[in-house]
Amino acid sequence: MRRGLVGQTAFGMAVFPIFIVLVFTSEVQAEEWKPTEQIQFVVPYAPKSKIDVLARSIVDIIDEGKLCPVPIIVKNEPGSGSTTGTTFVAQAKGNVHMLVTLISDQVAAPIMAGKGAPTFHDLTPICALIVEEQLIVVKKNSPFKTIKDVVAAGKQRRLTIGGTPTGQEGQICNRLFERAADIKIRYIPFKSASECATALLAGHVDMIWSNPIEFFPRWEAKMVRSIGVARETRLPNLPDIPTFKERGYNATFEMFRGIAAPPGIPLEAVSFYENMMRRMSESSGWKDKFLKQYMLSPYWLGSQEFIQFLTQNEQLLKSILTELGLIK
């Protein structure tokens, strides 16, 4: 007769307690793993860039909270967009003392570069931390008062909109909006947010894509206003700006910012870094200072959830970049 899952050995001892001890021992071993050497935190972008500021802020908060037993040193590896830095980490297989920022552009860039460029599949995703929203911004005296005004005008003539360089978040978000509104808008890429804003204020484009921290100072100066945000819900710190979705245009885009490690690191190292970043993201230094200062939205995903998110995001980007004719 079957005795179920517990059972007994030939000496009459229950197997079940031994199983519990084995599982418990494994969990303790995973929890006890810690880095023993200085950690290189690779940023595939230039010093003083937004992602560099993000990485250095994370390190400061970790240091302040004593969340890591060894020093974490930021190492900038810019070049070829984000490819140089991402390749540097992807080639460090099994290195448990290295981290790298992982953002939307690092998913889009290798799709456009084609075969041979490292992707997130060549890394070990650790977590997602934040998203940065995209707004459509117009001059203060623009005739466009609502997003419906833009759509109506777009059906009559070819509007122009400025944004980030080709293939980056601004153009991707623009294509999502075009899909939802069933219009075409001429996208004009600029090298920087300041160049983009200058073009808007000079009347060279009808609108621009902007994120909250870039939009806010010019809005406070009564130079611009926003008529919509590509978000599921309204921004808590800019509650008067409607979402495209609530106006009938299902266009949302999550410009994510996260962390990854080299490929082939053990699960206990993944668990340590995921837990360290989670504790960092729960700190007041992160929530009450960094996120508020840069008008960013928290977006925590653990390692496995982040992998699923990246997989879906990659498929979305492939479809958009194909439509834009940017895939080689």
KENULO-377158 format. One record per residue (C-alpha): residue in one letter; x, y, z. Coordinates in pm, whole numbers, plus 50000, padded with zeros to 5 digits. Example, Ala and Ser with C-alpha at 12.3 -4.5 7.8 and 13.67 -1.06 7.14 Angstrom:
A	51230	49550	50780
S	51367	49894	50714
This chain:
M	50000	50000	50000
R	50132	50345	49914
R	50227	50561	50211
G	50218	50900	50032
L	50512	51139	49998
V	50669	51091	50340
G	50753	50718	50341
Q	51012	50547	50560
T	51361	50408	50526
A	51456	50049	50610
F	51541	50172	50961
G	51200	50330	51010
M	51324	50689	50981
A	51102	50937	50795
V	51244	51071	50471
F	51051	51397	50491
P	51259	51568	50767
I	51580	51495	50570
F	51429	51667	50266
I	51349	51973	50477
V	51706	51990	50607
L	51849	51970	50255
V	51627	52251	50127
F	51701	52466	50431
T	52074	52411	50394
S	52059	52509	50027
E	51872	52830	50109
V	52121	52921	50381
Q	52410	52867	50143
A	52242	53090	49881
E	52179	53362	50139
E	52536	53346	50268
W	52703	53416	49932
K	52860	53760	49920
P	53105	53933	49685
T	53463	53924	49808
E	53629	54165	49565
Q	53565	54518	49442
I	53269	54530	49201
Q	53294	54704	48864
F	52967	54875	48777
V	52989	54930	48400
V	52803	55219	48238
P	52801	55191	47855
Y	52758	55568	47829
A	52973	55876	47885
P	53042	56036	48224
K	52773	56283	48336
S	52512	56125	48105
K	52173	56043	48257
I	52262	55676	48292
D	52596	55763	48451
V	52411	55978	48705
L	52174	55687	48768
A	52458	55441	48832
R	52651	55675	49060
S	52335	55756	49258
I	52269	55384	49307
V	52625	55333	49434
D	52594	55628	49675
I	52271	55490	49821
I	52417	55140	49855
D	52725	55283	50028
E	52515	55497	50260
G	52301	55199	50360
K	52597	54961	50390
L	52416	54719	50160
C	52731	54570	50005
P	53038	54432	50187
V	53282	54549	49917
P	53329	54877	49725
I	53138	54931	49399
I	53328	55138	49142
V	53154	55292	48838
K	53344	55228	48513
N	53235	55417	48201
E	53271	55220	47876
P	53105	55440	47609
G	53127	55377	47237
S	52914	55262	46941
G	52601	55369	47122
S	52586	55125	47411
T	52752	54835	47226
T	53108	54874	47356
G	53013	54862	47723
T	52755	54587	47679
T	53010	54376	47488
F	53267	54430	47765
V	53030	54276	48020
A	52896	54004	47789
Q	53253	53879	47740
A	53316	53857	48117
K	53136	53523	48151
G	53105	53402	48509
N	53245	53722	48662
V	53049	53764	48985
H	53211	54099	49060
M	53069	54299	48769
L	52738	54476	48703
V	52606	54686	48414
T	52318	54923	48356
L	52054	54778	48122
I	51811	55021	47959
S	51566	55035	47667
D	51832	55151	47422
Q	52042	54842	47496
V	51755	54628	47371
A	51688	54839	47060
A	52051	54900	46957
P	52150	54536	46889
I	51829	54478	46694
M	51933	54756	46457
A	52301	54654	46456
G	52220	54301	46345
K	52400	53972	46399
G	52698	53981	46634
A	52587	54267	46859
P	52536	54156	47222
T	52178	54150	47347
F	52023	54107	47689
H	52030	53733	47618
D	52409	53759	47652
L	52376	53903	48003
T	52217	53799	48332
P	51928	54040	48403
I	51913	54127	48774
C	51624	54373	48811
A	51430	54664	48667
L	51424	54976	48883
I	51248	55265	48712
V	51064	55384	48403
E	51088	55725	48241
E	50781	55858	48066
Q	50745	56035	47731
L	50529	56345	47685
I	50418	56529	47374
V	50516	56891	47433
V	50413	57203	47240
K	50491	57573	47268
K	50280	57771	47511
N	50103	57953	47223
S	50056	57642	47007
P	49713	57602	46844
F	49712	57241	46970
K	49527	57243	47301
T	49457	56870	47323
I	49585	56547	47171
K	49266	56531	46964
D	49369	56862	46804
V	49695	56701	46698
V	49520	56398	46552
A	49270	56614	46363
A	49551	56828	46218
G	49755	56517	46140
K	49478	56386	45918
Q	49489	56710	45719
R	49863	56773	45686
R	50202	56623	45775
L	50300	56743	46122
T	50658	56743	46251
I	50784	56623	46586
G	51135	56628	46735
G	51293	56369	46960
T	51591	56157	47056
P	51830	56012	46792
T	51708	55763	46531
G	51587	55433	46671
Q	51576	55549	47031
E	51283	55595	47268
G	51138	55910	47112
Q	51101	55759	46765
I	50970	55431	46905
C	50711	55612	47115
N	50617	55824	46814
R	50548	55513	46604
L	50326	55371	46880
F	50129	55696	46884
E	50102	55696	46503
R	49962	55343	46517
A	49704	55434	46780
A	49595	55758	46611
D	49618	55627	46252
I	49822	55925	46134
K	50176	55989	46009
I	50404	56244	46174
R	50743	56340	46034
Y	50998	56248	46301
I	51307	56469	46326
P	51589	56333	46545
F	51813	56560	46752
K	52138	56487	46934
S	52018	56616	47271
A	51713	56726	47465
S	51833	57087	47465
E	51865	57092	47083
C	51518	56943	47060
A	51366	57208	47289
T	51546	57487	47101
A	51396	57365	46774
L	51049	57367	46928
L	51079	57717	47072
A	51219	57845	46740
G	50919	57703	46555
H	51117	57449	46351
V	50892	57161	46464
D	50528	57147	46570
M	50592	56933	46878
I	50860	56734	47058
W	50884	56421	47269
S	51021	56497	47614
N	51051	56332	47953
P	50923	56501	48272
I	51256	56630	48406
E	51338	56794	48071
F	50986	56934	48033
F	50936	57070	48385
P	51173	57374	48392
R	51038	57512	48063
W	50682	57448	48178
E	50749	57637	48501
A	50890	57921	48289
K	50560	57920	48092
M	50740	57844	47766
V	50578	57508	47689
R	50295	57276	47790
S	50221	56909	47746
I	49909	56767	47585
G	49958	56399	47663
V	50173	56130	47821
A	50236	55775	47695
R	50150	55613	48028
E	49877	55387	48168
T	49784	55643	48436
R	49851	56011	48491
L	50182	56120	48639
P	50148	56181	49015
N	50368	56492	48999
L	50201	56627	48679
P	49837	56523	48733
D	49688	56775	48489
I	49845	56605	48186
P	49607	56343	48040
T	49725	56007	47913
F	49682	55921	47546
K	49484	55618	47657
E	49218	55815	47840
R	49169	56024	47525
G	49108	55710	47319
Y	49458	55639	47183
N	49609	55322	47326
A	49976	55424	47318
T	50193	55353	47620
F	50566	55298	47639
E	50787	55194	47932
M	51135	55343	47899
F	51292	55113	48156
R	51616	55140	48352
G	51759	54828	48514
I	52064	54627	48614
A	52233	54318	48468
A	52548	54109	48525
P	52774	53901	48302
P	52641	53569	48168
G	52696	53242	48351
I	52703	53369	48710
P	52563	53132	48978
L	52210	53168	49112
E	52333	53264	49457
A	52512	53566	49307
V	52195	53665	49119
S	52000	53638	49446
F	52250	53854	49633
Y	52247	54134	49375
E	51870	54120	49331
N	51822	54148	49707
M	52079	54428	49734
M	51904	54630	49463
R	51562	54563	49613
R	51677	54695	49950
M	51832	54995	49776
S	51502	55066	49594
E	51312	55060	49924
S	51539	55319	50087
S	51439	55680	50150
G	51749	55792	49962
W	51607	55630	49649
K	51235	55700	49687
D	51234	56037	49858
K	51545	56188	49700
F	51659	56037	49372
L	51320	55950	49218
K	51165	56280	49320
Q	51464	56487	49211
Y	51463	56338	48860
M	51083	56287	48833
L	51113	55913	48770
S	50861	55638	48840
P	50952	55327	49045
Y	50920	55003	48851
W	51058	54706	49043
L	51092	54371	48868
G	51300	54086	49006
S	51531	53882	48786
Q	51277	53636	48643
E	51007	53900	48591
F	51265	54126	48427
I	51364	53851	48183
Q	50999	53806	48083
F	50956	54181	48044
L	51271	54210	47830
T	51155	53928	47604
Q	50821	54100	47542
N	50990	54438	47501
E	51230	54295	47242
Q	50942	54162	47032
L	50765	54498	47045
L	51081	54683	46944
K	51147	54444	46655
S	50801	54511	46512
I	50837	54888	46544
L	51191	54907	46409
T	51085	54688	46115
E	50802	54928	46035
L	51048	55216	46053
G	51288	55039	45815
L	51570	55048	46071
I	51651	54677	46097
K	51949	54572	45889
